[in-house]
């Protein structure tokens, strides 16, 4: 066993160099001024971005919930398919992830912009169907529908880019669930709905929690999606941090905001882990 631990040495070195050292640097900049003296002034200035921070968390929660609602039935259906069909469907799910992140986001912009595909299609329908045009006019909709540069567009960008991160862990857990448990539940007179609620759902919870983490963490820290699909009108905390390290060149305040986000993310992940540990002993009880 001791000999096997030697193989972990490269990872420990990598972790120390690329994780521990950067975190220590961020902590140093967060609690020092430009002259290197200890200060809490930057922490005191965080309050001016409270609204942006709350908006970031709120939009990330909405995107995570939408991803969960869409991903769970997809994962469940995938797990019930035949093996050769599962491979094809999984490839379709993962296919967008093979493309560049910016390319995927720009593609949605070309669809949703004022002169984009969607508005052009709606304009053709309005010209071909007078009743449809009158209905949209009665609803107060102008000739062009504003799809971009608002919170809904930002959430759409998050959902599209991170949906696969929710599908894969849920699918993996459901697919590995012991099917004999479902057979036993059916033998005991449980209906398909009862079997799902008492067997599949409890045993899929680890995948659900992992998927929530994999979606919420990048969603709450994103800045590319908010800049492109929000058009600068929906700034998130990631935009502020990126601006501090970029245009403003204020690494001290940027590090303070980064630490704050890290604390929130760690608290969120800790809460999910606690839920998972508390839920584990209840699985057998639910089956009974």
Secondary structure as the mmCIF struct_conf table of DSSP 4:
data_model
#
loop_
_struct_conf.conf_type_id
_struct_conf.id
_struct_conf.beg_label_comp_id
_struct_conf.beg_label_asym_id
_struct_conf.beg_label_seq_id
_struct_conf.end_label_comp_id
_struct_conf.end_label_asym_id
_struct_conf.end_label_seq_id
HELX_RH_AL_P HELX_RH_AL_P1 UNK A 2 UNK A 5
HELX_RH_3T_P HELX_RH_3T_P1 UNK A 6 UNK A 8
HELX_RH_AL_P HELX_RH_AL_P2 UNK A 9 UNK A 15
HELX_RH_PI_P HELX_RH_PI_P1 UNK A 16 UNK A 20
HELX_RH_AL_P HELX_RH_AL_P3 UNK A 21 UNK A 30
TURN_TY1_P TURN_TY1_P1 UNK A 31 UNK A 31
STRN STRN1 UNK A 32 UNK A 32
TURN_TY1_P TURN_TY1_P2 UNK A 34 UNK A 35
BEND BEND1 UNK A 36 UNK A 36
STRN STRN2 UNK A 38 UNK A 38
HELX_RH_AL_P HELX_RH_AL_P4 UNK A 41 UNK A 44
HELX_RH_3T_P HELX_RH_3T_P2 UNK A 45 UNK A 49
HELX_RH_AL_P HELX_RH_AL_P5 UNK A 50 UNK A 80
BEND BEND2 UNK A 81 UNK A 81
HELX_RH_AL_P HELX_RH_AL_P6 UNK A 83 UNK A 95
HELX_RH_3T_P HELX_RH_3T_P3 UNK A 96 UNK A 98
BEND BEND3 UNK A 99 UNK A 99
HELX_RH_AL_P HELX_RH_AL_P7 UNK A 101 UNK A 112
BEND BEND4 UNK A 113 UNK A 113
TURN_TY1_P TURN_TY1_P3 UNK A 114 UNK A 115
BEND BEND5 UNK A 116 UNK A 116
HELX_RH_AL_P HELX_RH_AL_P8 UNK A 117 UNK A 128
HELX_RH_AL_P HELX_RH_AL_P9 UNK A 130 UNK A 138
TURN_TY1_P TURN_TY1_P4 UNK A 139 UNK A 140
BEND BEND6 UNK A 143 UNK A 144
BEND BEND7 UNK A 148 UNK A 150
HELX_RH_AL_P HELX_RH_AL_P10 UNK A 151 UNK A 175
TURN_TY1_P TURN_TY1_P5 UNK A 176 UNK A 176
BEND BEND8 UNK A 177 UNK A 177
HELX_RH_AL_P HELX_RH_AL_P11 UNK A 179 UNK A 187
TURN_TY1_P TURN_TY1_P6 UNK A 188 UNK A 189
HELX_RH_AL_P HELX_RH_AL_P12 UNK A 192 UNK A 195
HELX_RH_PI_P HELX_RH_PI_P2 UNK A 196 UNK A 200
HELX_RH_AL_P HELX_RH_AL_P13 UNK A 201 UNK A 221
HELX_RH_AL_P HELX_RH_AL_P14 UNK A 224 UNK A 228
TURN_TY1_P TURN_TY1_P7 UNK A 229 UNK A 229
BEND BEND9 UNK A 230 UNK A 230
TURN_TY1_P TURN_TY1_P8 UNK A 231 UNK A 232
BEND BEND10 UNK A 233 UNK A 234
HELX_RH_AL_P HELX_RH_AL_P15 UNK A 237 UNK A 245
TURN_TY1_P TURN_TY1_P9 UNK A 246 UNK A 247
BEND BEND11 UNK A 248 UNK A 248
HELX_RH_AL_P HELX_RH_AL_P16 UNK A 251 UNK A 280
TURN_TY1_P TURN_TY1_P10 UNK A 281 UNK A 282
HELX_RH_AL_P HELX_RH_AL_P17 UNK A 283 UNK A 287
#
